[in-house]
Amino acid sequence: MRRAVGYVRVSTDMQAADGLSLDAQTAAIEQYCAAHGYTLLKICKDVISGGKDQRPGLANALDLLTGSADILIVLKFDRLSRSIKHFCELYERYFKDGRKELVAIRESIKLDSSLGRALVSILLVFAQMEREATGERTREAIRHLRSRGYHFGKVPYGMRATQAPDNPRFRVLIEDPTEQAVLALLKQWNAEGVTISEMASRLNADGVKPPQGEKWTKSLIYNLRLRLSWHKPRPHNPRPHSDHELKEKILDLHSHGHTPKQIALVLNEQSYVPLKGSKFTERSVRGLIARCEEAKHLTPKKFLENMLERMRREHELRIPDEPWERPGYPRLARYLMEAGYTTPKGHAHWWPAQVQQLLEGRFDQYYGKGKTGASAA
């Protein structure tokens, strides 16, 4: 008996539209499995846009498919993805070799034939087109509402939304007396030179409710002052290097075992300049490392070299008595594909021989300054 995992998804604004609510999708998948004699292991759910690649429910379903399940079942293909690029990545990784099967109930299409794969490609083109068209219509509607004086979106602190007098369907903003009193107090403290930290401490001590969260913080007050034009942000420093060069340097130092504190010292000694402030600190370097994506800032060769250096150091720490062996070219090719790098000809699939040529420097001319070869997310 074959084992199946179901996946259902809705966007937040279409819970019950077009018969595609979570309950309706779940019932359809359960009936399909019962009719075909499949063992349904689990139904994973998401309430998120199909244009987003990272979804917890989908990740759970794919983990089950990789492990114990044989079939992934959805009601429609656009429940799985509305992005052609994302679907192609899923197909290449999970279904291309034929060991795992993908079934879309409503379209009655399976991926076990060339015709089925061609039909899926056509359907995904229209699914992506509809997603983009929906976004365009939404943006146009918001612009139209705002041009007529109505409010749409998050209510700024100091105001509250109420029904428009001429049309109860829409909202307009009016001042909130309580929050306006807090803003007046902040403005007074700002004129007196009170620090942001002291402002937050005073408001928290008085039990004043913040715009979000449980307590007033420095960032909350800073953003309020910035929005109300009570002060201007610190200008960016002129820098002799690009942001790309800086992040490449940080990633290189980090891969060789340097701590954030050591990296800050090296950057300051080598005349690297932060975007704001006079010099790099341990804290600022930690933030930069957290926001750096290697595939966006490193060439594929540098990406592999940094990865191999980390693997070598980890091996020496764990098993110092055994010599370290570098992974084979097929495994390195898989790392490049998973990171999203493309070959010099723009192909997503790397062959082991290409990886060998890459590490020998024979592709350096294709990945010039600022060009990583990583596909856009």
N, C-alpha and C positions, 0 to 999 in steps of 0.2 A: 504494500500500500504506500502510495507516494505521500510525502509530507509537504504541506503548503504553509506559507505565511502570508497574511493579508496586510495590505496597507491602504489606509483611508486618509483623506486630507480635505480640508476646506479652508478657505480664506476667512478672515474674521468678518468680512462683510457679505458673506454668501453662505451662511450656515444652512439655510433651508432652500436656497435657490435652485431651480432646475432639477429638483429631486435628488440633489447630490449632498444632502446632509450626512453627517457621520453615521447616524442610525441607518439611513437608507443604504449607504455604501456597505456598512457592516452586514446587513441582512442579505444583500445581493451576493456578497462573497461567501457567506455561510451556506446559502442555498446552492451556489455553484459547486462548492466542495462536497456537499451532501449528494448532489446529482452525479458527480463524477467519481465518488468514492475516495476523495482525498482526506487525509487527516489534517485538520486545521490546527496548527500548533499555537498560533497567536495572531491577533489583529492589532497592528501598531497604528497609532493615530497621531495626526499633526493638525494644528490650527494655525496655519502660516501660509504665506504666498508660495505658489509653485515655482516662482522665479528664483527663490533662495535655494542655494545648494546645501547649506548646513541646516538640517532639520533633525531633532532628536528622535522622532518617531521613525523616520526613514532610516536613520543610522541603526536603530534597533532592528528594523526589518532586514536590513542588509547583513547585519551580524548573524542573525538567525539563518539567512540564506547561505552564508558562507559556511555555517556550521552544520546544523541538522536538517534544514529544509531543502526541498528539491525545486519548489515552484514559488515564485512571487506573484500574487494575484492582486490586481487593482480593478476598480470598476471601469475607469477610462484611463487612457495613456496620459492625459494631461493631469491626472491626479498624482502621477509619479513625478512628472517634470513638465514645465512649460518653457524650458530652455533647450534648444537644439544641442548646444555644446554640452550641457550637463547630461542630457540623455545619452549622447554618444559616449561620454566618459563612463556612464553606468553600463552601457552595452559592452564596451570594450573590456571592462574590468570583470563583469559578472556573467555575461550571457554569450559572449562571442564563441567560446569553445564548445557550447552546446550542452555542458554538464548541468547547468541550471536553466530553468525555463521561466519566461515572463508571459503572463496571460492578462489581457485586457478583456473583461467580460462583454462590455457594451459593443466594442468594435469587432468582437469575435476574431481577433488577430493573435497569432502566436509567432514567435521569432524563430521558428525552426525551418523557415523557408526563405528564399530570396524575395518572393513576392510579399511575404509578411513584413520583412525588414523594409522594403521599398514603401509599402503603405504606411508604416509607422513614420518614416521620414516625411512623407507628405502631410500626415496629420500633425506632426510636431511643428511644421512650418506655420500652419494655420493657428496652432495653439500659441506659439510665440507671438504671432501677429496680433492675435486677440488680446494677449496680455499687454503688449505695447500700446494698442489702441485704447484699452481701458485706462491705462495711465495717462494718456493724452487727454481723454475725455474728462478724467478727474481733475487734472490741472486746469483745463479750460473752465470747468464749473467753479473751481475755487477762485480763479481770477475774476470771473463774472460776479460772484457773490461779493467779493471785496471791493470791486469797482462800484457797487451799489451801496456801499457803506455797511454791509453786514460783516459779521465776524465768523471765521472758520479756523479751527485749530485750537492749540493750547491757549488758555487764558493767562495773560501776563500778571505777575504779582502786582497788587494794587488795584486791580480791576475785577469785575465779575460779569458773567454773561447773563443776559436776560432776554426774554422774547421781544422781538422787534415790534413796535406799536403798529406799524403798517402791515406786518405779515408775521403772524405767530409761528410760522414754520421756521423762520430764521432767527438769528441771535444778534444782539448788539452789545457793546461793552459799556458799562457804567462804572464809576468809581466805587470801590469798597471802602467805607469809612475806617474800619479797623485796620486794614492793610495800609491805607494811605497815612494813617497816624504813625505806623511803623516806619514807612518810607520817610516821613518828615523827620522822625527822630534820627534815622540813619544819615539824612542829609545834614542835620545839625551837627552830629558827631563828626561827619566828614569835614565840615568847615572848621571844627575845633581841632582837627588833626588827630583824632582818636584812631588808633590802629585797627585793622580789620580783625585781628585776633581779639582785641578788647571788645569790639562791637559784638562779636559772636558770643563772648563770655557773658556780657551784660544781658543780651536778649535771652540766652538760655537760662540765666539766673532768674529772670523775671517770668519765665514760663511762656514766652511768646512763641506761637506756633510758626514753624518755618514753611516756606512754599512747598518743600518736599523733604522727605526723610523725618527723622525724629528730632534732630538738633540743627541749629544754625552752624554753618561751617564757613571757613575763610573763602572757599570757592563760591559758595552761594552769594555772599555779600559782594565779592569781587565782581561776579557776573551781573548783579543788580546795579552796581555803580557804573559798570561799563555800558549796560543797556540804557540807563538813564543819562548817559553822557556826563557823569560827575567827574570822570577822569579819563584820560586816554591811555591805551596800553603802551607799554614800553616799546620803542621802535626796534626793529630787527637790526642786528649788527651786520655791517658789510663784511663779507667773508671772501678770502682768496680761493676757496675751494667750493665745490658744489655739495649739496646735501647727499647726493648719491656717493660721492667720494668719501664723505665722512662716515656714512653708514657702512660702506665697504670696509673701511679701516677698522671700525668697531667690531664688525663681525669677524674679521680676520684675527684681531687680537683676542677676541672671546673664544674662538675655536682653538687657540693655542694655550688656553688655560689661564689667561689673565683675568683677575677679578675686576669688578666694576671700578673699585678704587684705583687699581693699577692702570686700568685703561684711561681713567680720567687724568692721571699723572702723565701718561705717555702723550695723550692728545694735547695737553697744555704745554708740554716740553717741545712738541713738534709744531707748535703755532697753529693748531686747529682752533677755530673760534666757534662757540655755541651761538645759536640763533638769538638768544637773549642772555644777558648777564655777562660778566667779565671772564669767567672761566668755567670749565667743566667740573662737576662734582660727582661723587659716587652716586648720589640720588639721581642726578640728571642722566648719567650713563645707564643706570638701571632702567629708567623709563625708555631710553632710546633702544636698548636691547629688546625690551618687551614689544616695541612697536616695529622692529625690523623683521622683514620677511626675506629670508636668504634668496629665494627664487626671484625676487624683484630687484635685488641689488648686486647679486653675484652672477658671474658667467657660469655656465655649467661646469667648466673645468675647475674654477675656484670653489664652487659648491661641493664638488666631490673631494677636492683636496682638504677643505675644512672638515668635511664629514669623516674622512679617513683619519685625520689628525685626532679628532675627538674619540673615534673608536680605538685608536692605538693607545691614547692616554688612559681611557677607561679600562682597557685590557691590562695595561701595566699596573694599574691600581688594584684590580681584582685578582689577577693571576700573574704576579711579577716574575715567577720562575719559568713560565712558558713563553716561547717566542710568539709574537703576534703575526698572524697571517692575514694578508689583505683579502677582502671578499673578491670573488671572481667577477669577470666582466658582465656576465648575465645579471648578477645581482645588482651591480652598479647601474646597469641599464634600467633596471626596474626602479631604482631610486630616482633616476632622472625623469622617468615618465610620471611617477607619482608626484614629483615636485612641479610638474607642468612644463618642463623644458622641451623645446623642439630641436630637431636636428638642423644643420645648416640649410637644408632644403625645405625646412618648415614642417617636417613630418613629426607626428607625436610619438611614433614608435622608434626606439633606439635598438640597434643591433650591437652585440658584444664587440664586433670589430670596430664599429664607430666609436665606442667608448674608449677602446685602446688608442685609436687615433686622436681622440680628444685629449687624453691625458699626456700624449706625446707632444701636444702643442700644434698638431697639424690643422686644427680648426680655429686657431687664434685669430686669423684674419676675418673670420665670419662674425666673431663676437667682439666688436670694437668697444671703445669707451662708451659706457652708458647703455650698451646693448647686452641684455642678459639671455635672450632667447627663450624666456619664460612666457607662456601664453597668458593673456589677460584673464583675470578671474571673472 
